[in-house]
């Protein structure tokens, strides 16, 4: 299992011990005026799950997959 994780990290260009830095405080997903709600939880030493929610109102049925209004949820480990 550790070997599989190391291989996946290598394939994705992830360097153990490296830390990703955000380009800014906003997630460039959807329209700029959308509400951005974040929650972070420590999963293990040096491993954090961050859940980012953008937008709060469901899109109308005829606009799903074509609107930038969201809502969108992104999970980042």
N, C-alpha and C positions, 0 to 999 in steps of 0.2 A: 504494500500500500504506500509506503514511503517512497519507494522507487517510482511508482506510478505518478505520485504527486510531483516528484522532482522532474520527471520527464515532461509532465504537463507544464510545469513552470518554465522549463527550458524552451519548450515549443512556443509558449506564449511570450517569451522574452522577459520573463520575470526573474529578477536577480534576488536570491535570498538575502535578507537583511536590508534590501533597498526599500525606500519609502516613497510612495507616490505623493506628489504635491498637487493640490488643486491650482488651476490657473487663476481662479478668483473665488468669490464667495457664492456665485450663482452657478446653477447647472444650465448649460445652453440647450435646453429642451423645451420646446413650445414657445409661446409668446412671452415676451419679457415681463409683462405685468402679472403673470401667474404667481399665486402663493406658493412658497417653497417651505415645506416642513421637513425637518430632519430629526431622526432619532438614532443614537448610536448605542451599541451594546458590546461589551468585551466578551468575546467567545473563548479566548485563551490568551496566554502571554503573547503580546505583540500581534494579536488577531482581533480586529474590530469589525463588526457588521454595522454598516450605516444604511438606513432606509431613508430614501429621499422621495417625498411626494410632491408632485407639481400639479397645481390646479385642484379645484375642489368640486366642481360641478360636472356631472357626466355629460358627454357630448350627445347632441340629438342623434337619434338612430340613423338618419340619412347622412350624418357627417362623420361617423366612425371611420377611422383610417384615412380621413382626409382633412381633419381639423388639427390646428396647433394649440387648441385650448385645453387639451388634456381630458381627464386626469391621466397622469403617468406616474408609475412607481418604479424606482430604480433601487436595487439592492447591491451594495458594494462591500466586498470583503477585503 
